[in-house]
């Protein structure tokens, strides 16, 4: 079975490509060729810019599965489908986001209203427009589409300055500014995401569907920091603040971001197993081994 992964050089797309290589699929990756690919076993590394039609013309093979991690806009998926031979395609899996939902303090199910979310702004709207284009392709052209909407992803190799920020502060004994709110959120470990995507390849009931993907446990920010302290064995001073926007000093938005995975369960897809403690324990081992040097340009007040 052949798989095309749009991406393959950083965290999510890299993890998915490596997962399917280890499962003995024939995997092609499509990247801009800027970053070194730190693993082997893929069949082809196709180098190009997905925004350039002439680069997409390199996609001449017929694939059984396409997993699109790097699309953010309707134009991204439109151009891809215009250049992709889908005659043999069994699944087109699109990485969307929980940012496509209208704001809510409640646990959101997939039938919740979709639309503008001021917390995520253009990012959420762009992902929603990409979803809408793909759903039309499913309805009109029988594209075997599956959409997944994750909460915050984490795990080894995460290039976003999230887990590593907290590890840096804890290791250095520096205080952490924390939003003074009762907002809550959820997380999903990268290995669980890979297993969910794998289960989507084998389940015909998921075609034409969108799924929330996350671990069910809900945390407020202090609960989350308790887990970081437990994993590292270190205590951190917490400075509660009402400053806005929170992204100036904190790697997560100060909003409630919680999704129901009832549909995921009902359709027999993989249910996430890594709780935050076990997932961060694994991530901390990676952090200690590799000592990543990361930063977040939005975090200017830390």
Order of alpha helices (4+ residues) and beta strands (2+ residues): beta-alpha-beta-beta-alpha-beta-alpha-beta-alpha-beta-beta-alpha-beta-beta-beta-alpha-beta-beta-alpha-beta-alpha-alpha
